[in-house]
Amino acid sequence: MRNETRGYALTFLAAVCLSSTGIIARFAYRFEPDPVALALFRSAVTVAALLPPLVLAAPRRLRIRIRHASLFGGLALTGFSLNSLAYLQSVHYTTVAMATILINLYPALVVIGAALLFGERPQGKGQALIIILVGAAFVVQLFHPANVRANLPGI
């Protein structure tokens, strides 16, 4: 299989897996699991699915230098774990659609947060920020006044 074809196939598989997470989580919440346990299960399934092919295909890419171990561990614990937990918590308290909108707003929220909290200038990101926010407004149909309401526990 050509690298380009393999890349498209893997991108499609990743999109299917990521987009089905909310639906599977909503189904799992019928059995009343804890969102933390669900996030742990999701991470374990991800590692079990992705680690063997990576070990077989490119074992050299699994090397982590000792000096980077603390950064790698910190990213794994805070970035990925908290992201998964926040997404599954939002699915628990609101709809899959709202959780999906929130996860797609992450880049905009990071840019806005960095500007407000750290004084960063969003150089070259202004147009992308506007597109993200306008796109989200269309998705939630803010042009209908009845749709302008908040679900604070879900957010």
Chimera marker file (.cmm) of the C-alpha trace (Angstrom):
<marker_set name="trace">
<marker id="1" x="0.000" y="0.000" z="0.000" r="1" g="1" b="0" radius="0.5"/>
<marker id="2" x="1.346" y="3.418" z="-0.942" r="1" g="1" b="0" radius="0.5"/>
<marker id="3" x="2.162" y="5.824" z="1.874" r="1" g="1" b="0" radius="0.5"/>
<marker id="4" x="-0.438" y="8.301" z="0.623" r="1" g="1" b="0" radius="0.5"/>
<marker id="5" x="-3.178" y="5.662" z="0.549" r="1" g="1" b="0" radius="0.5"/>
<marker id="6" x="-2.145" y="4.396" z="3.975" r="1" g="1" b="0" radius="0.5"/>
<marker id="7" x="-2.252" y="7.971" z="5.274" r="1" g="1" b="0" radius="0.5"/>
<marker id="8" x="-5.791" y="8.482" z="3.971" r="1" g="1" b="0" radius="0.5"/>
<marker id="9" x="-6.903" y="5.155" z="5.449" r="1" g="1" b="0" radius="0.5"/>
<marker id="10" x="-5.410" y="5.932" z="8.845" r="1" g="1" b="0" radius="0.5"/>
<marker id="11" x="-6.907" y="9.434" z="8.830" r="1" g="1" b="0" radius="0.5"/>
<marker id="12" x="-10.322" y="7.978" z="8.006" r="1" g="1" b="0" radius="0.5"/>
<marker id="13" x="-9.970" y="5.366" z="10.768" r="1" g="1" b="0" radius="0.5"/>
<marker id="14" x="-8.935" y="8.035" z="13.276" r="1" g="1" b="0" radius="0.5"/>
<marker id="15" x="-11.893" y="10.232" z="12.309" r="1" g="1" b="0" radius="0.5"/>
<marker id="16" x="-14.319" y="7.319" z="12.696" r="1" g="1" b="0" radius="0.5"/>
<marker id="17" x="-12.881" y="6.392" z="16.092" r="1" g="1" b="0" radius="0.5"/>
<marker id="18" x="-12.868" y="9.964" z="17.384" r="1" g="1" b="0" radius="0.5"/>
<marker id="19" x="-16.325" y="10.801" z="16.120" r="1" g="1" b="0" radius="0.5"/>
<marker id="20" x="-17.849" y="7.625" z="17.541" r="1" g="1" b="0" radius="0.5"/>
<marker id="21" x="-16.503" y="8.292" z="21.032" r="1" g="1" b="0" radius="0.5"/>
<marker id="22" x="-19.416" y="10.505" z="22.056" r="1" g="1" b="0" radius="0.5"/>
<marker id="23" x="-22.026" y="8.067" z="20.799" r="1" g="1" b="0" radius="0.5"/>
<marker id="24" x="-20.347" y="5.122" z="22.522" r="1" g="1" b="0" radius="0.5"/>
<marker id="25" x="-19.998" y="7.164" z="25.709" r="1" g="1" b="0" radius="0.5"/>
<marker id="26" x="-23.679" y="8.125" z="25.631" r="1" g="1" b="0" radius="0.5"/>
<marker id="27" x="-24.548" y="4.425" z="25.252" r="1" g="1" b="0" radius="0.5"/>
<marker id="28" x="-22.171" y="3.481" z="28.090" r="1" g="1" b="0" radius="0.5"/>
<marker id="29" x="-23.765" y="6.066" z="30.408" r="1" g="1" b="0" radius="0.5"/>
<marker id="30" x="-26.964" y="3.986" z="30.328" r="1" g="1" b="0" radius="0.5"/>
<marker id="31" x="-25.092" y="1.556" z="32.590" r="1" g="1" b="0" radius="0.5"/>
<marker id="32" x="-24.073" y="4.437" z="34.898" r="1" g="1" b="0" radius="0.5"/>
<marker id="33" x="-20.274" y="4.200" z="34.785" r="1" g="1" b="0" radius="0.5"/>
<marker id="34" x="-18.121" y="6.882" z="36.331" r="1" g="1" b="0" radius="0.5"/>
<marker id="35" x="-16.725" y="9.298" z="33.685" r="1" g="1" b="0" radius="0.5"/>
<marker id="36" x="-13.228" y="8.792" z="35.148" r="1" g="1" b="0" radius="0.5"/>
<marker id="37" x="-13.510" y="5.013" z="34.677" r="1" g="1" b="0" radius="0.5"/>
<marker id="38" x="-14.816" y="5.531" z="31.153" r="1" g="1" b="0" radius="0.5"/>
<marker id="39" x="-11.893" y="7.855" z="30.332" r="1" g="1" b="0" radius="0.5"/>
<marker id="40" x="-9.438" y="5.274" z="31.728" r="1" g="1" b="0" radius="0.5"/>
<marker id="41" x="-11.091" y="2.531" z="29.675" r="1" g="1" b="0" radius="0.5"/>
<marker id="42" x="-10.958" y="4.712" z="26.551" r="1" g="1" b="0" radius="0.5"/>
<marker id="43" x="-7.240" y="5.340" z="27.080" r="1" g="1" b="0" radius="0.5"/>
<marker id="44" x="-6.533" y="1.643" z="27.692" r="1" g="1" b="0" radius="0.5"/>
<marker id="45" x="-8.367" y="0.645" z="24.502" r="1" g="1" b="0" radius="0.5"/>
<marker id="46" x="-6.457" y="3.296" z="22.560" r="1" g="1" b="0" radius="0.5"/>
<marker id="47" x="-3.088" y="2.045" z="23.810" r="1" g="1" b="0" radius="0.5"/>
<marker id="48" x="-4.065" y="-1.586" z="23.161" r="1" g="1" b="0" radius="0.5"/>
<marker id="49" x="-5.138" y="-0.715" z="19.604" r="1" g="1" b="0" radius="0.5"/>
<marker id="50" x="-2.244" y="1.563" z="18.651" r="1" g="1" b="0" radius="0.5"/>
<marker id="51" x="0.806" y="0.196" z="20.463" r="1" g="1" b="0" radius="0.5"/>
<marker id="52" x="1.136" y="-3.230" z="18.748" r="1" g="1" b="0" radius="0.5"/>
<marker id="53" x="1.031" y="-1.843" z="15.182" r="1" g="1" b="0" radius="0.5"/>
<marker id="54" x="3.535" y="0.859" z="16.140" r="1" g="1" b="0" radius="0.5"/>
<marker id="55" x="5.869" y="-1.704" z="17.740" r="1" g="1" b="0" radius="0.5"/>
<marker id="56" x="5.690" y="-3.831" z="14.596" r="1" g="1" b="0" radius="0.5"/>
<marker id="57" x="5.898" y="-1.022" z="12.032" r="1" g="1" b="0" radius="0.5"/>
<marker id="58" x="8.329" y="1.455" z="13.584" r="1" g="1" b="0" radius="0.5"/>
<marker id="59" x="9.811" y="0.397" z="16.918" r="1" g="1" b="0" radius="0.5"/>
<marker id="60" x="12.475" y="3.134" z="16.678" r="1" g="1" b="0" radius="0.5"/>
<marker id="61" x="9.752" y="5.783" z="17.050" r="1" g="1" b="0" radius="0.5"/>
<marker id="62" x="8.944" y="4.561" z="20.558" r="1" g="1" b="0" radius="0.5"/>
<marker id="63" x="12.190" y="5.827" z="22.034" r="1" g="1" b="0" radius="0.5"/>
<marker id="64" x="11.922" y="8.544" z="24.635" r="1" g="1" b="0" radius="0.5"/>
<marker id="65" x="15.094" y="10.142" z="25.916" r="1" g="1" b="0" radius="0.5"/>
<marker id="66" x="15.436" y="10.300" z="29.679" r="1" g="1" b="0" radius="0.5"/>
<marker id="67" x="15.550" y="14.102" z="29.649" r="1" g="1" b="0" radius="0.5"/>
<marker id="68" x="12.133" y="14.157" z="27.918" r="1" g="1" b="0" radius="0.5"/>
<marker id="69" x="10.459" y="11.568" z="30.166" r="1" g="1" b="0" radius="0.5"/>
<marker id="70" x="9.065" y="14.112" z="32.632" r="1" g="1" b="0" radius="0.5"/>
<marker id="71" x="7.646" y="16.281" z="29.826" r="1" g="1" b="0" radius="0.5"/>
<marker id="72" x="6.169" y="13.221" z="28.116" r="1" g="1" b="0" radius="0.5"/>
<marker id="73" x="4.620" y="12.015" z="31.387" r="1" g="1" b="0" radius="0.5"/>
<marker id="74" x="3.247" y="15.463" z="32.184" r="1" g="1" b="0" radius="0.5"/>
<marker id="75" x="1.676" y="15.749" z="28.747" r="1" g="1" b="0" radius="0.5"/>
<marker id="76" x="0.157" y="12.283" z="29.038" r="1" g="1" b="0" radius="0.5"/>
<marker id="77" x="-1.280" y="12.958" z="32.496" r="1" g="1" b="0" radius="0.5"/>
<marker id="78" x="-2.534" y="16.482" z="31.982" r="1" g="1" b="0" radius="0.5"/>
<marker id="79" x="-3.062" y="17.007" z="28.276" r="1" g="1" b="0" radius="0.5"/>
<marker id="80" x="-4.483" y="13.729" z="27.069" r="1" g="1" b="0" radius="0.5"/>
<marker id="81" x="-6.078" y="12.500" z="30.281" r="1" g="1" b="0" radius="0.5"/>
<marker id="82" x="-7.769" y="15.779" z="31.164" r="1" g="1" b="0" radius="0.5"/>
<marker id="83" x="-8.892" y="16.270" z="27.567" r="1" g="1" b="0" radius="0.5"/>
<marker id="84" x="-10.524" y="12.842" z="27.501" r="1" g="1" b="0" radius="0.5"/>
<marker id="85" x="-12.051" y="13.307" z="30.943" r="1" g="1" b="0" radius="0.5"/>
<marker id="86" x="-13.412" y="16.770" z="30.104" r="1" g="1" b="0" radius="0.5"/>
<marker id="87" x="-14.962" y="15.472" z="26.883" r="1" g="1" b="0" radius="0.5"/>
<marker id="88" x="-16.570" y="12.457" z="28.565" r="1" g="1" b="0" radius="0.5"/>
<marker id="89" x="-17.793" y="14.631" z="31.448" r="1" g="1" b="0" radius="0.5"/>
<marker id="90" x="-19.426" y="17.018" z="28.990" r="1" g="1" b="0" radius="0.5"/>
<marker id="91" x="-21.079" y="14.093" z="27.166" r="1" g="1" b="0" radius="0.5"/>
<marker id="92" x="-22.381" y="12.910" z="30.553" r="1" g="1" b="0" radius="0.5"/>
<marker id="93" x="-23.986" y="16.267" z="31.388" r="1" g="1" b="0" radius="0.5"/>
<marker id="94" x="-25.071" y="17.468" z="27.950" r="1" g="1" b="0" radius="0.5"/>
<marker id="95" x="-25.619" y="16.143" z="24.443" r="1" g="1" b="0" radius="0.5"/>
<marker id="96" x="-23.067" y="14.556" z="22.140" r="1" g="1" b="0" radius="0.5"/>
<marker id="97" x="-23.603" y="17.460" z="19.733" r="1" g="1" b="0" radius="0.5"/>
<marker id="98" x="-22.743" y="20.054" z="22.395" r="1" g="1" b="0" radius="0.5"/>
<marker id="99" x="-19.684" y="18.082" z="23.505" r="1" g="1" b="0" radius="0.5"/>
<marker id="100" x="-18.527" y="17.866" z="19.881" r="1" g="1" b="0" radius="0.5"/>
<marker id="101" x="-18.951" y="21.603" z="19.432" r="1" g="1" b="0" radius="0.5"/>
<marker id="102" x="-16.936" y="22.229" z="22.586" r="1" g="1" b="0" radius="0.5"/>
<marker id="103" x="-14.126" y="19.913" z="21.505" r="1" g="1" b="0" radius="0.5"/>
<marker id="104" x="-13.957" y="21.690" z="18.143" r="1" g="1" b="0" radius="0.5"/>
<marker id="105" x="-13.791" y="25.033" z="19.934" r="1" g="1" b="0" radius="0.5"/>
<marker id="106" x="-10.637" y="24.020" z="21.848" r="1" g="1" b="0" radius="0.5"/>
<marker id="107" x="-8.243" y="25.773" z="19.434" r="1" g="1" b="0" radius="0.5"/>
<marker id="108" x="-10.214" y="29.006" z="19.687" r="1" g="1" b="0" radius="0.5"/>
<marker id="109" x="-10.431" y="28.739" z="23.468" r="1" g="1" b="0" radius="0.5"/>
<marker id="110" x="-6.665" y="28.202" z="23.699" r="1" g="1" b="0" radius="0.5"/>
<marker id="111" x="-5.957" y="31.278" z="21.553" r="1" g="1" b="0" radius="0.5"/>
<marker id="112" x="-8.399" y="33.422" z="23.539" r="1" g="1" b="0" radius="0.5"/>
<marker id="113" x="-7.106" y="32.084" z="26.868" r="1" g="1" b="0" radius="0.5"/>
<marker id="114" x="-3.484" y="32.702" z="25.899" r="1" g="1" b="0" radius="0.5"/>
<marker id="115" x="-4.338" y="36.269" z="24.904" r="1" g="1" b="0" radius="0.5"/>
<marker id="116" x="-6.320" y="37.007" z="28.072" r="1" g="1" b="0" radius="0.5"/>
<marker id="117" x="-4.165" y="35.143" z="30.606" r="1" g="1" b="0" radius="0.5"/>
<marker id="118" x="-0.665" y="35.506" z="29.188" r="1" g="1" b="0" radius="0.5"/>
<marker id="119" x="-0.938" y="38.565" z="26.974" r="1" g="1" b="0" radius="0.5"/>
<marker id="120" x="-0.002" y="36.640" z="23.833" r="1" g="1" b="0" radius="0.5"/>
<marker id="121" x="-0.822" y="38.279" z="20.554" r="1" g="1" b="0" radius="0.5"/>
<marker id="122" x="-2.734" y="35.970" z="18.214" r="1" g="1" b="0" radius="0.5"/>
<marker id="123" x="-0.453" y="36.745" z="15.273" r="1" g="1" b="0" radius="0.5"/>
<marker id="124" x="-1.816" y="35.173" z="12.113" r="1" g="1" b="0" radius="0.5"/>
<marker id="125" x="-4.557" y="33.398" z="14.027" r="1" g="1" b="0" radius="0.5"/>
<marker id="126" x="-7.240" y="36.076" z="13.844" r="1" g="1" b="0" radius="0.5"/>
<marker id="127" x="-8.880" y="34.818" z="10.673" r="1" g="1" b="0" radius="0.5"/>
<marker id="128" x="-8.850" y="31.208" z="11.875" r="1" g="1" b="0" radius="0.5"/>
<marker id="129" x="-10.335" y="32.311" z="15.204" r="1" g="1" b="0" radius="0.5"/>
<marker id="130" x="-13.168" y="34.156" z="13.466" r="1" g="1" b="0" radius="0.5"/>
<marker id="131" x="-13.872" y="31.170" z="11.188" r="1" g="1" b="0" radius="0.5"/>
<marker id="132" x="-14.005" y="28.780" z="14.168" r="1" g="1" b="0" radius="0.5"/>
<marker id="133" x="-16.350" y="31.017" z="16.147" r="1" g="1" b="0" radius="0.5"/>
<marker id="134" x="-18.643" y="31.758" z="13.196" r="1" g="1" b="0" radius="0.5"/>
<marker id="135" x="-18.711" y="28.069" z="12.278" r="1" g="1" b="0" radius="0.5"/>
<marker id="136" x="-19.648" y="27.108" z="15.827" r="1" g="1" b="0" radius="0.5"/>
<marker id="137" x="-22.362" y="29.773" z="15.864" r="1" g="1" b="0" radius="0.5"/>
<marker id="138" x="-23.857" y="28.287" z="12.687" r="1" g="1" b="0" radius="0.5"/>
<marker id="139" x="-23.651" y="24.739" z="14.048" r="1" g="1" b="0" radius="0.5"/>
<marker id="140" x="-25.561" y="25.651" z="17.214" r="1" g="1" b="0" radius="0.5"/>
<marker id="141" x="-27.861" y="27.853" z="15.133" r="1" g="1" b="0" radius="0.5"/>
<marker id="142" x="-27.408" y="31.025" z="17.140" r="1" g="1" b="0" radius="0.5"/>
<marker id="143" x="-29.397" y="32.820" z="14.460" r="1" g="1" b="0" radius="0.5"/>
<marker id="144" x="-32.519" y="31.320" z="16.122" r="1" g="1" b="0" radius="0.5"/>
<marker id="145" x="-33.122" y="33.194" z="19.417" r="1" g="1" b="0" radius="0.5"/>
<marker id="146" x="-34.625" y="30.062" z="21.018" r="1" g="1" b="0" radius="0.5"/>
<marker id="147" x="-31.248" y="28.306" z="20.698" r="1" g="1" b="0" radius="0.5"/>
<marker id="148" x="-29.407" y="30.916" z="22.757" r="1" g="1" b="0" radius="0.5"/>
<marker id="149" x="-29.421" y="29.201" z="26.113" r="1" g="1" b="0" radius="0.5"/>
<marker id="150" x="-26.664" y="27.726" z="28.225" r="1" g="1" b="0" radius="0.5"/>
<marker id="151" x="-26.283" y="24.374" z="29.884" r="1" g="1" b="0" radius="0.5"/>
<marker id="152" x="-23.675" y="25.409" z="32.447" r="1" g="1" b="0" radius="0.5"/>
<marker id="153" x="-23.013" y="21.958" z="33.952" r="1" g="1" b="0" radius="0.5"/>
<marker id="154" x="-22.352" y="20.577" z="30.449" r="1" g="1" b="0" radius="0.5"/>
<marker id="155" x="-20.106" y="23.485" z="29.477" r="1" g="1" b="0" radius="0.5"/>
<link id1="1" id2="2" r="1" g="1" b="0" radius="0.2"/>
<link id1="2" id2="3" r="1" g="1" b="0" radius="0.2"/>
<link id1="3" id2="4" r="1" g="1" b="0" radius="0.2"/>
<link id1="4" id2="5" r="1" g="1" b="0" radius="0.2"/>
<link id1="5" id2="6" r="1" g="1" b="0" radius="0.2"/>
<link id1="6" id2="7" r="1" g="1" b="0" radius="0.2"/>
<link id1="7" id2="8" r="1" g="1" b="0" radius="0.2"/>
<link id1="8" id2="9" r="1" g="1" b="0" radius="0.2"/>
<link id1="9" id2="10" r="1" g="1" b="0" radius="0.2"/>
<link id1="10" id2="11" r="1" g="1" b="0" radius="0.2"/>
<link id1="11" id2="12" r="1" g="1" b="0" radius="0.2"/>
<link id1="12" id2="13" r="1" g="1" b="0" radius="0.2"/>
<link id1="13" id2="14" r="1" g="1" b="0" radius="0.2"/>
<link id1="14" id2="15" r="1" g="1" b="0" radius="0.2"/>
<link id1="15" id2="16" r="1" g="1" b="0" radius="0.2"/>
<link id1="16" id2="17" r="1" g="1" b="0" radius="0.2"/>
<link id1="17" id2="18" r="1" g="1" b="0" radius="0.2"/>
<link id1="18" id2="19" r="1" g="1" b="0" radius="0.2"/>
<link id1="19" id2="20" r="1" g="1" b="0" radius="0.2"/>
<link id1="20" id2="21" r="1" g="1" b="0" radius="0.2"/>
<link id1="21" id2="22" r="1" g="1" b="0" radius="0.2"/>
<link id1="22" id2="23" r="1" g="1" b="0" radius="0.2"/>
<link id1="23" id2="24" r="1" g="1" b="0" radius="0.2"/>
<link id1="24" id2="25" r="1" g="1" b="0" radius="0.2"/>
<link id1="25" id2="26" r="1" g="1" b="0" radius="0.2"/>
<link id1="26" id2="27" r="1" g="1" b="0" radius="0.2"/>
<link id1="27" id2="28" r="1" g="1" b="0" radius="0.2"/>
<link id1="28" id2="29" r="1" g="1" b="0" radius="0.2"/>
<link id1="29" id2="30" r="1" g="1" b="0" radius="0.2"/>
<link id1="30" id2="31" r="1" g="1" b="0" radius="0.2"/>
<link id1="31" id2="32" r="1" g="1" b="0" radius="0.2"/>
<link id1="32" id2="33" r="1" g="1" b="0" radius="0.2"/>
<link id1="33" id2="34" r="1" g="1" b="0" radius="0.2"/>
<link id1="34" id2="35" r="1" g="1" b="0" radius="0.2"/>
<link id1="35" id2="36" r="1" g="1" b="0" radius="0.2"/>
<link id1="36" id2="37" r="1" g="1" b="0" radius="0.2"/>
<link id1="37" id2="38" r="1" g="1" b="0" radius="0.2"/>
<link id1="38" id2="39" r="1" g="1" b="0" radius="0.2"/>
<link id1="39" id2="40" r="1" g="1" b="0" radius="0.2"/>
<link id1="40" id2="41" r="1" g="1" b="0" radius="0.2"/>
<link id1="41" id2="42" r="1" g="1" b="0" radius="0.2"/>
<link id1="42" id2="43" r="1" g="1" b="0" radius="0.2"/>
<link id1="43" id2="44" r="1" g="1" b="0" radius="0.2"/>
<link id1="44" id2="45" r="1" g="1" b="0" radius="0.2"/>
<link id1="45" id2="46" r="1" g="1" b="0" radius="0.2"/>
<link id1="46" id2="47" r="1" g="1" b="0" radius="0.2"/>
<link id1="47" id2="48" r="1" g="1" b="0" radius="0.2"/>
<link id1="48" id2="49" r="1" g="1" b="0" radius="0.2"/>
<link id1="49" id2="50" r="1" g="1" b="0" radius="0.2"/>
<link id1="50" id2="51" r="1" g="1" b="0" radius="0.2"/>
<link id1="51" id2="52" r="1" g="1" b="0" radius="0.2"/>
<link id1="52" id2="53" r="1" g="1" b="0" radius="0.2"/>
<link id1="53" id2="54" r="1" g="1" b="0" radius="0.2"/>
<link id1="54" id2="55" r="1" g="1" b="0" radius="0.2"/>
<link id1="55" id2="56" r="1" g="1" b="0" radius="0.2"/>
<link id1="56" id2="57" r="1" g="1" b="0" radius="0.2"/>
<link id1="57" id2="58" r="1" g="1" b="0" radius="0.2"/>
<link id1="58" id2="59" r="1" g="1" b="0" radius="0.2"/>
<link id1="59" id2="60" r="1" g="1" b="0" radius="0.2"/>
<link id1="60" id2="61" r="1" g="1" b="0" radius="0.2"/>
<link id1="61" id2="62" r="1" g="1" b="0" radius="0.2"/>
<link id1="62" id2="63" r="1" g="1" b="0" radius="0.2"/>
<link id1="63" id2="64" r="1" g="1" b="0" radius="0.2"/>
<link id1="64" id2="65" r="1" g="1" b="0" radius="0.2"/>
<link id1="65" id2="66" r="1" g="1" b="0" radius="0.2"/>
<link id1="66" id2="67" r="1" g="1" b="0" radius="0.2"/>
<link id1="67" id2="68" r="1" g="1" b="0" radius="0.2"/>
<link id1="68" id2="69" r="1" g="1" b="0" radius="0.2"/>
<link id1="69" id2="70" r="1" g="1" b="0" radius="0.2"/>
<link id1="70" id2="71" r="1" g="1" b="0" radius="0.2"/>
<link id1="71" id2="72" r="1" g="1" b="0" radius="0.2"/>
<link id1="72" id2="73" r="1" g="1" b="0" radius="0.2"/>
<link id1="73" id2="74" r="1" g="1" b="0" radius="0.2"/>
<link id1="74" id2="75" r="1" g="1" b="0" radius="0.2"/>
<link id1="75" id2="76" r="1" g="1" b="0" radius="0.2"/>
<link id1="76" id2="77" r="1" g="1" b="0" radius="0.2"/>
<link id1="77" id2="78" r="1" g="1" b="0" radius="0.2"/>
<link id1="78" id2="79" r="1" g="1" b="0" radius="0.2"/>
<link id1="79" id2="80" r="1" g="1" b="0" radius="0.2"/>
<link id1="80" id2="81" r="1" g="1" b="0" radius="0.2"/>
<link id1="81" id2="82" r="1" g="1" b="0" radius="0.2"/>
<link id1="82" id2="83" r="1" g="1" b="0" radius="0.2"/>
<link id1="83" id2="84" r="1" g="1" b="0" radius="0.2"/>
<link id1="84" id2="85" r="1" g="1" b="0" radius="0.2"/>
<link id1="85" id2="86" r="1" g="1" b="0" radius="0.2"/>
<link id1="86" id2="87" r="1" g="1" b="0" radius="0.2"/>
<link id1="87" id2="88" r="1" g="1" b="0" radius="0.2"/>
<link id1="88" id2="89" r="1" g="1" b="0" radius="0.2"/>
<link id1="89" id2="90" r="1" g="1" b="0" radius="0.2"/>
<link id1="90" id2="91" r="1" g="1" b="0" radius="0.2"/>
<link id1="91" id2="92" r="1" g="1" b="0" radius="0.2"/>
<link id1="92" id2="93" r="1" g="1" b="0" radius="0.2"/>
<link id1="93" id2="94" r="1" g="1" b="0" radius="0.2"/>
<link id1="94" id2="95" r="1" g="1" b="0" radius="0.2"/>
<link id1="95" id2="96" r="1" g="1" b="0" radius="0.2"/>
<link id1="96" id2="97" r="1" g="1" b="0" radius="0.2"/>
<link id1="97" id2="98" r="1" g="1" b="0" radius="0.2"/>
<link id1="98" id2="99" r="1" g="1" b="0" radius="0.2"/>
<link id1="99" id2="100" r="1" g="1" b="0" radius="0.2"/>
<link id1="100" id2="101" r="1" g="1" b="0" radius="0.2"/>
<link id1="101" id2="102" r="1" g="1" b="0" radius="0.2"/>
<link id1="102" id2="103" r="1" g="1" b="0" radius="0.2"/>
<link id1="103" id2="104" r="1" g="1" b="0" radius="0.2"/>
<link id1="104" id2="105" r="1" g="1" b="0" radius="0.2"/>
<link id1="105" id2="106" r="1" g="1" b="0" radius="0.2"/>
<link id1="106" id2="107" r="1" g="1" b="0" radius="0.2"/>
<link id1="107" id2="108" r="1" g="1" b="0" radius="0.2"/>
<link id1="108" id2="109" r="1" g="1" b="0" radius="0.2"/>
<link id1="109" id2="110" r="1" g="1" b="0" radius="0.2"/>
<link id1="110" id2="111" r="1" g="1" b="0" radius="0.2"/>
<link id1="111" id2="112" r="1" g="1" b="0" radius="0.2"/>
<link id1="112" id2="113" r="1" g="1" b="0" radius="0.2"/>
<link id1="113" id2="114" r="1" g="1" b="0" radius="0.2"/>
<link id1="114" id2="115" r="1" g="1" b="0" radius="0.2"/>
<link id1="115" id2="116" r="1" g="1" b="0" radius="0.2"/>
<link id1="116" id2="117" r="1" g="1" b="0" radius="0.2"/>
<link id1="117" id2="118" r="1" g="1" b="0" radius="0.2"/>
<link id1="118" id2="119" r="1" g="1" b="0" radius="0.2"/>
<link id1="119" id2="120" r="1" g="1" b="0" radius="0.2"/>
<link id1="120" id2="121" r="1" g="1" b="0" radius="0.2"/>
<link id1="121" id2="122" r="1" g="1" b="0" radius="0.2"/>
<link id1="122" id2="123" r="1" g="1" b="0" radius="0.2"/>
<link id1="123" id2="124" r="1" g="1" b="0" radius="0.2"/>
<link id1="124" id2="125" r="1" g="1" b="0" radius="0.2"/>
<link id1="125" id2="126" r="1" g="1" b="0" radius="0.2"/>
<link id1="126" id2="127" r="1" g="1" b="0" radius="0.2"/>
<link id1="127" id2="128" r="1" g="1" b="0" radius="0.2"/>
<link id1="128" id2="129" r="1" g="1" b="0" radius="0.2"/>
<link id1="129" id2="130" r="1" g="1" b="0" radius="0.2"/>
<link id1="130" id2="131" r="1" g="1" b="0" radius="0.2"/>
<link id1="131" id2="132" r="1" g="1" b="0" radius="0.2"/>
<link id1="132" id2="133" r="1" g="1" b="0" radius="0.2"/>
<link id1="133" id2="134" r="1" g="1" b="0" radius="0.2"/>
<link id1="134" id2="135" r="1" g="1" b="0" radius="0.2"/>
<link id1="135" id2="136" r="1" g="1" b="0" radius="0.2"/>
<link id1="136" id2="137" r="1" g="1" b="0" radius="0.2"/>
<link id1="137" id2="138" r="1" g="1" b="0" radius="0.2"/>
<link id1="138" id2="139" r="1" g="1" b="0" radius="0.2"/>
<link id1="139" id2="140" r="1" g="1" b="0" radius="0.2"/>
<link id1="140" id2="141" r="1" g="1" b="0" radius="0.2"/>
<link id1="141" id2="142" r="1" g="1" b="0" radius="0.2"/>
<link id1="142" id2="143" r="1" g="1" b="0" radius="0.2"/>
<link id1="143" id2="144" r="1" g="1" b="0" radius="0.2"/>
<link id1="144" id2="145" r="1" g="1" b="0" radius="0.2"/>
<link id1="145" id2="146" r="1" g="1" b="0" radius="0.2"/>
<link id1="146" id2="147" r="1" g="1" b="0" radius="0.2"/>
<link id1="147" id2="148" r="1" g="1" b="0" radius="0.2"/>
<link id1="148" id2="149" r="1" g="1" b="0" radius="0.2"/>
<link id1="149" id2="150" r="1" g="1" b="0" radius="0.2"/>
<link id1="150" id2="151" r="1" g="1" b="0" radius="0.2"/>
<link id1="151" id2="152" r="1" g="1" b="0" radius="0.2"/>
<link id1="152" id2="153" r="1" g="1" b="0" radius="0.2"/>
<link id1="153" id2="154" r="1" g="1" b="0" radius="0.2"/>
<link id1="154" id2="155" r="1" g="1" b="0" radius="0.2"/>
</marker_set>
